[in-house]
Structure formats: C-alpha cells, structure tokens
C-alpha cells in the first residue's frame, strides 16, 4: 500500500485562518486513513522541539514540517524545512 499524505494543512498553532487543533488534525488524519501530513503554516515553522513532542504523541503518523511562504508572486509550499525560509 502507498503513502496517503495531505500536503497542505494549517492548524490553530500557526495560522489565524484555521480552526483545526493539532491534536484533532492527527486524530482525524489517522481516522481517515492518511499515513502522513505536511503541516504548512503561513510564513512560519513549528518549533522543532514542539514538533518532536507532537510527533512522539502520534508515532503511526508521519508529520512533516514546512510552511506556506508568501512571495510577490503568490504562495509557495516549502516542504521538509528545518529553519525559516523567507519569500
């Protein structure tokens, strides 16, 4: 079986336009059969320690860190980041 990933998710932890609590995200993703999620908050990354704690709570769900970068040409998804990248 392949990997089923939602590549563009915002949460209440990092996006004012989201009503999705991170724990609800993880539970819903698992319930719906996703094997991975890519958290892509607006112009910010989750702190790496907070992210690791979150990953530890949900070991059966691959949780990737990235962000939706605002640029002069629109928004771009940046995947797998370890530190902030400006637009």
N, C-alpha and C positions, 0 to 999 in steps of 0.2 A: 504494500500500500504506500502511496506517496504522502508527501507532507502537504497539509492544508494550512495556509497562512493568510491571516488578514494583515496586509502590508501598510495600512493607513488607519491608525486608531489614536484618538485623543482621549485623555482622561481628565477628571477634575483636579488631578495633581499638577497638571501643566497647561491646561487650555481652558480659557474662560468660556468657550463655546461648546463645552462638553458637560454633560450631566452624568457621565459614566465613572463611577467609583472604580479605582484599580482592582479591588478585590471582586467586585461584581463582574468586571471585564474577564478576569481569569476564570471565574466560575462559569460564566456564560460561554466563553470560548471553548472550554472543556466540554460543557454540556452539548454544544452544537457540533462537536467533532473536530474542532480545529486542533492542530498539533503545535502551532506556533502563532505568535502575534508580534507585530513590529510596532512598538509604541513610538508615535511620531508627533510629539507636542510641537506647538508653534514656537519656533526660534529658541528652543531650549532643550537641554537634555536632562534626564533624571540624574541625580547624583549617583555615582557608581556604587556607593555603599548602600543607599536606599534601594537601588535596583537589585543588588545582590541579595538583600534581605527579602525582597519581593520574589525573586527567582527561587530562593530557598523554600518559600511557602508553597510553591507550585512546581515541584520538580518534574512533573509529567508534561509541562507546557514549556516549550522553548519561547523565551521572552527576549526579543531583540530590542536594542536601544538605538534610536536615531532621532531625527527631527524633520519637521516641515520648515524649510528655510524660505523666508520671504526675500525675493530679489526684485530688481527693477522690471524683470520680465515675467514675474508671477511666482508661484510657489513651486519648490522642488523638494522631493523627498530625498533625504540623505540617510543611507542605511548603514547600520553597524558602527556608528561613531563611538569613540571613546572620549572625545572632547569637542567643545563647541566649534562650529564652522560658520563664519559669518557670510551673508549674502552680499 
